[in-house]
């Protein structure tokens, strides 16, 4: 890595998104040109920009994040932040992070955020703290993509994977002088609970920085697991493009779409399903019970005693899903946590009628709760997602509740005009 690189902030243990090799001054300049072209002329990023960064730029532009004035919200009082920090499972791992990552002259600042991107803890190189304070890398600030644009913390949350964001890859120009390496943190059930990030200059641009962050995350997750009041549970991820992962105390296993559909449907029907009932929920077309029986047999070899040997088909113990986590948050009116826990629809490629029913019911509840909240930030987060991008009623709601003249108000009216032209 060239000593001239100046790189800003921040992701299940999915494969890390590799940082570009040879990200020297020439690459910094080419990415800067692509950024200017994308922001000012509305062009495409081009082949010189990593796909993970290009997709993040598109999300940032779609929600209207101003590249000149990033605005990480800091909307908690000190007592509220202290209460949030004390109650969050990731806070117990602060001593581990301090021991492994924080040195007086480490060349970076380390942060721990919660699952919404809100920074619960910030510490590190004293010479870097002041300039990073000036760009909003402070305790209590929320570094989500829809507030700040492409950055290590927000993009690690959006992609659910470890990654680096370097220099001009950031959406906001004020953080172009910085580099970061970030990785998601999970609890024993596999639920995303936060992000660990280091932000600095040249040192953070090295692949070794990301390797150190990932190793520290492993130690953080072990600490969370050791202090958890209940033993690790079995959990199924079905939300978003990466749905189809089964988490057990023994580790994580990627499942086929059909096996994921079966487990989800059995989790939704704890009393069990007959072969005929499961067949109907899996397919509207002709699907024989013999075929379903064969799939059940293969699935049983993968999950062992979780799946009963007897009929009707049923699970021998509760199987928690990320759908349950979103529902639980909605049930108590915590729309912010529900949105943070919702990376996308239930098994988006599945056409199984039973899965479609779960998918439609969840998105309808989440959407209705968000629009009914009357919260500008929550409605803006909904419109920033794929399902809210063309949601006329959601954009109308945002236009109505956002303060006149605010960025959200202007963005809503601009999007409504675009939708008008599309519908004509």
URCOR-V338492 format. One line per field, one symbol per residue. ss: DSSP state (H for helix, E for strand, L for the rest). phi: phi as a letter, one per 30 degrees, with the letter a starting at -180 (. if undefined). A space follows every 10 residues. Layout:
# URCOR-V338492
ss->???
phi->???
This chain:
# URCOR-V338492
ss->LLLLLLLLLL LLLLLLELLL LLLLHHHHHH HHHHHHHHHH HLLLLLLLLL HHHHHHHHHH HHLLLLLLLL LLELLLLHHH HHHHHHHLHH HHHHHHHHHH HLLLLLLEEE EEEELLLEEE EEEELHHHHH HHHHLLLLLL LELLHHHHLL LHHHHHHHHL LLEEEEHHHL LLHHHLLLEE EEEEEELLLL LEEEEEEEEE LHHHHLHHHH HHHHHHHHHH HHHHHHHLLL LLLLEEELEL LLLLEEEELL EEEELLHHHH HHHHHHHHLL LLELHHHHHH HHLLLLLLHH HHHHHHHHHH HHHHHHELLL LLELELLLLE EHHHHHHHHH HLLLHHHHHH LLLLLELLLL LLHHHHHHHH HHHHHHHHHH HHHLLHHHHH HHHLLLLLLL LHHHHHHHHH HLLLLLHHHH HHHHHHHHHH HHHL
phi->.ddddbb.dd ..cdeddddd didceddedd dddddddddd cidcdjddce eddeddeddd dddiddddbd bddbccdedd dddddddddd ddceeddddc bcbebdiacc bbcddciddc abakeddcdd ddedcjdbej dccdddccie aeddddddci bdacbchddd ddddcedcbb bbbdcbdddj ddclbcbbba cdeddddddd dddddddedd ddddddcddb decdbccbdi dcdjbccbed kcbdcddddd edddddddbd djbdeddddd ddadddbddd dddddddddd ddciddcddc cddacdbecd bddedddedd dcicdddddd dcdlddhecd cdeddedded dddddddddd dddicedddd dddddddcdc dedddddddd cdeejddddd ddddddddde dddd
